[in-house]
Structure formats: structure tokens, C-alpha cells
Amino acid sequence: VAALQDEKNSLLSENEVMNDRLEQLDESLDDPNTVVAKKYFHAQLQLEQLQEENFRLEAAKDDYRVHCEDLEKQLIELQHRNNELTSLAEESR
């Protein structure tokens, strides 16, 4: 989960950088054949890809959170069961 959060933060930072660059290039988009226009469209494509990746990571993070909660419940149950079995073992000794 921590790794996904770090990757998410990295993607969010990269998104911010891309958005800033897009704002600067927005004025130069009148001619689609210019280098600036090509860079703009490329950056726009990258932004969309990053947003899709971010959405995928958010979904994965939520899945991992639910899985982690399930594992924590199992751990508590197993600890209780272990305590019961330890107590029974001591009684039988």
C-alpha cells in the first residue's frame, strides 16, 4: 500500500508538471504543425495515460486495503485460537 501511495504521489506530481507545461504551450496551438502543437498533443496523450494509470492504482490500493483488513481479522482470530490451544495444552500437561 505504501509503495502504491508513493507511486501515486509521483504520478500526481508528474501530472502537475505536465499541466503546467500544457498551460504554457496553450497559446502556441493555433498551427497544429508546429513543434509546440505536436508536443502539446503528445503531453495530452501522456496526461490521459497517467490519469488512467492513476485510476488503476487507486482501484488496486482499495483492493489491497480490503485485503489487508481481512488479513488483520484473520490474524486476530488466529491469535485467539492460538491462545485457546495454548491454554488447552497447558491444562493437558
C-alpha positions in Angstrom: 0.0 0.0 0.0 2.9 2.4 0.9 4.5 1.7 -2.5 1.3 2.4 -4.3 0.9 5.6 -2.4 4.4 6.6 -3.3 3.8 5.8 -6.9 0.5 7.7 -6.8 2.2 10.8 -5.3 4.9 10.6 -8.0 2.2 10.4 -10.7 0.3 13.3 -9.2 3.5 15.4 -9.2 4.2 14.4 -12.8 0.6 15.3 -13.7 1.0 18.8 -12.1 4.2 19.3 -14.1 2.5 18.3 -17.3 -0.5 20.5 -16.6 1.8 23.5 -16.0 3.6 22.8 -19.3 0.3 22.5 -21.1 -0.8 25.8 -19.8 2.4 27.4 -21.1 2.0 25.8 -24.5 -1.7 26.5 -24.9 -1.1 29.8 -26.6 1.0 28.3 -29.4 -1.5 25.7 -30.6 -3.0 27.7 -33.4 -1.0 25.8 -36.0 -1.2 22.0 -35.5 2.0 21.5 -37.5 4.3 23.4 -35.1 6.6 21.7 -32.7 4.8 23.2 -29.8 1.4 21.8 -31.0 2.9 18.3 -31.5 4.4 18.5 -28.0 1.1 19.6 -26.6 -0.8 16.7 -28.2 1.9 14.3 -27.0 1.8 15.7 -23.5 -2.0 15.5 -23.6 -1.8 11.8 -24.5 0.7 11.2 -21.7 -1.6 13.0 -19.3 -4.5 10.8 -20.2 -2.3 7.7 -19.8 -1.2 8.9 -16.4 -4.7 9.5 -15.4 -5.7 6.0 -16.4 -2.7 4.6 -14.6 -3.7 6.7 -11.5 -7.2 5.4 -11.6 -5.9 1.8 -11.9 -3.6 2.4 -8.9 -6.4 3.8 -6.8 -8.5 0.7 -7.5 -5.6 -1.5 -6.7 -5.0 0.4 -3.4 -8.6 0.0 -2.4 -8.4 -3.7 -3.2 -5.2 -4.0 -1.1 -6.8 -2.1 1.8 -9.8 -4.5 1.9 -7.4 -7.5 1.7 -5.3 -6.0 4.5 -8.4 -5.6 6.7 -9.4 -9.2 6.0 -5.9 -10.4 6.9 -6.0 -8.4 10.1 -9.3 -10.0 11.1 -7.8 -13.4 10.4 -4.7 -12.6 12.4 -6.9 -11.7 15.4 -8.9 -14.8 15.1 -5.8 -16.9 14.8 -4.2 -15.3 17.8 -7.3 -16.0 19.9 -7.3 -19.6 18.6 -3.6 -19.9 19.4 -4.3 -18.6 23.0 -7.1 -21.2 23.4 -4.9 -24.0 22.1 -2.0 -22.9 24.3 -4.3 -22.9 27.3 -5.7 -26.3 26.5 -2.1 -27.7 26.0 -1.1 -26.3 29.4 -4.2 -27.9 31.0 -3.5 -31.3 29.5 0.1 -31.2 30.7 
